[in-house]
Amino acid sequence: MIDDDDGEVAQDEADDELASYFSGRTPKIVVTTNLVSMFPNAQFAKRGPKHEMKQIIKQAIKHEFTDLMIVNEDRKALNAITLIHLPNGPSAYFKLSNYIPGKQIPGHGRTTAHNPELILNNFNTRLGHTVGRMFQSLMPQVPEFEGRQVVTFHNQRDFIFVRRHRYVFKDTEKVGLQELGPKFTLKLRWLQKGTYSRDGEYEWIFQPDMETSRKRFFL
């Protein structure tokens, strides 16, 4: 666990690869699937079968993107995300499960172009802080509250539940939530220093024996 007043962590984060975002840099994201709708300032780019990761990263840096999100599919079902912060990393790989697009959610609302609020819950360890900051760097720092939209990354036992809602004011005292979608669950498999490389330096890698204890969690 990390204390809010941990000076060493604060200093490390002030100098890390993600620090430029917190100094006011506007996110500019390239996404390889329809998840592009979740992130303001995101652009869709179809990944061809012959496009190698290094070449995609090189082109994204050339066009001054701040983040690259490569979404894997198996039989048209989304099953993994590689998230790379540009130009110097870090890079993370997540297994993706339980994906449901907004149009399949009963009673879903319509999204607007407003910048959403961002909620990060329970990213309490050093590793969790890094992962949370990677998610944070995908969103504009100034939300547009008139849109009443919020994107939540909620960590529970190292499963990250991703949701998008709109506040609905029922009267002057009661506030409800209308789900906009999509929604899905992420599970971190590895975190690597720098931009992705097969022989790169890993900060953390999931191992099956890590799940032997129900009391030990990593985020």
Disulfide bonds with the S-S distance in Angstrom:
none
